């Protein structure tokens, strides 16, 4: 099954983030996208979303 990472990320952005502001290091949508990728079996950053608007928020891109 193939997902459009951009549309999925946009959907995740609409979810309420219940974390305390001082606990937020990465956007909730990004965390959810990475967790979903891990659940689907991705083990390397290369297999995670490579869409520029998402990828530039990832820690492995510096």
C-alpha positions as CSV (number, residue, x, y, z in Angstrom):
1,X,0.0,0.0,0.0
2,X,1.3,3.4,-0.9
3,X,0.5,6.7,0.9
4,X,1.0,10.2,-0.1
5,X,3.2,11.4,2.7
6,X,2.3,15.1,2.2
7,X,-1.4,14.4,2.5
8,X,-0.9,12.1,5.5
9,X,1.3,14.8,7.2
10,X,-1.3,17.4,6.5
11,X,-4.0,15.2,8.1
12,X,-1.8,14.6,11.2
13,X,-1.3,18.4,11.5
14,X,-5.1,18.7,12.1
15,X,-4.9,16.5,15.2
16,X,-4.8,18.1,18.6
17,X,-1.4,18.0,20.3
18,X,-1.9,17.5,24.0
19,X,1.8,17.7,24.9
20,X,3.0,20.6,27.1
21,X,4.8,23.3,25.0
22,X,8.0,22.7,26.9
23,X,7.9,19.0,26.0
24,X,7.6,19.7,22.2
25,X,10.9,19.1,20.3
26,X,9.4,17.9,17.0
27,X,6.0,18.6,15.5
28,X,3.4,16.0,16.5
29,X,2.6,15.3,12.8
30,X,6.2,14.4,12.1
31,X,6.4,12.1,15.1
32,X,3.2,10.3,14.0
33,X,4.5,9.9,10.5
34,X,7.7,8.4,11.7
35,X,5.9,6.1,14.1
36,X,3.6,4.9,11.2
37,X,6.6,4.3,9.1
38,X,8.2,2.2,11.8
39,X,5.0,0.2,12.3
40,X,5.1,-0.5,8.6
41,X,8.6,-1.9,8.9
42,X,10.9,1.0,8.0
43,X,14.3,0.8,9.8
44,X,16.4,3.4,8.0
45,X,15.9,7.2,7.5
46,X,16.1,6.6,3.7
47,X,12.7,4.8,3.9
48,X,11.0,7.6,5.7
49,X,9.2,10.5,4.0
50,X,11.5,12.2,1.5
51,X,9.2,15.0,0.6
52,X,11.1,18.3,1.1
53,X,8.4,20.0,3.2
54,X,8.5,17.0,5.6
55,X,12.1,16.0,5.4
56,X,13.6,19.3,6.3
57,X,11.9,19.0,9.8
58,X,13.7,15.6,10.4
59,X,16.7,15.5,12.7
60,X,18.7,13.3,10.3
61,X,18.8,16.1,7.8
62,X,20.6,18.4,10.1
